[in-house]
Amino acid sequence: MRNFVSVEQFTNEEIMTLIQRALAFQKGEASFKTDAKIVNMFFESSTRTKHSFEMAEHLVGANFFNFDVGSSSVNKGETLYDSVLTMQALGMDIAVIRHQDSNYMDQLVNLNIQIINGGSGSGQHPSQSLLDMMTIYKEFGYFEDLKVAIIGDINHSRVAMSNMYLLNQLGAEVLFAGPNDYFERNFEQYGTLMSVDQAVQEADVVMMLRVQLERHADHGASFTKDRYHQEYGLTRERYHLMKDHAIIMHPAPVNRDVELADELVECSKSRIVAQMTNGVYARMAILEWVIAGQVKEEY
Ligand code: CP
């Protein structure tokens, strides 16, 4: 029984196979159908991940259900374990779960339902990481020695955690920049900390991160939006430092005029909307991997 919970469970070959499979789905060169019953359980807010899993589930013909946390018995004190146990008892095969606990899946190991991690606290966001790798691969066709700058609120970002690990494993060179308070020394095993200007100048991929105020003890009191933008954001001025071929990524939602200037969100170098589209196909590949038990090599 396969669970998709962390990028750390995959070899480079497996990641590349998942990317190739996602690209084949996107090009209409492959299809996968299932009658699996899938429940989407989002205990934290989501627009992209929740609805792109729904779209992926629709495209593979799955029967999918949305667990509404707000009207559920979570309000009566039901634990995560009991909510998921109930979904298992009702006959669900797979639960796509987003939860504020970075290690929530540890509570579910004895259950007989497959888990897809839709984002775990500040821990992991493996489906976002797969769509990010797909986006980079579509652009460049390789990872080896590609310079990817991860800029911003790094230590609160599950996207950063998954991406720094996977980019490093795939042979990319990771550059970090952002406020010192949002950086932990142990990230240096994956890349090099530098100024925002230098990172933007050197990078092939400028990956901006959302400021995750909901995870800040001071709820952002240490910066005004404008000060953050000027010191750590992709301003119009910094945009002109980027290499001609470099691209902008952001997992979104974007705080416009904070992480990057409003007009850069949909500019020609931006792949932010493409990331959202790619997410549907990356999640189809994830569903196939979880359901079929093996990724088909031929397509
Ligand atoms: N990137 C991402 O996870 O977006 P959502 O929070 O909208 O799902």
Boltz pocket constraint, residues with backbone or C-beta under 6 A from the ligand:
constraints:
  - pocket:
      binder: B
      contacts: [[A, 45], [A, 46], [A, 47], [A, 48], [A, 49], [A, 50], [A, 118], [A, 119], [A, 128], [A, 251], [A, 252], [A, 253]]
      max_distance: 6.0
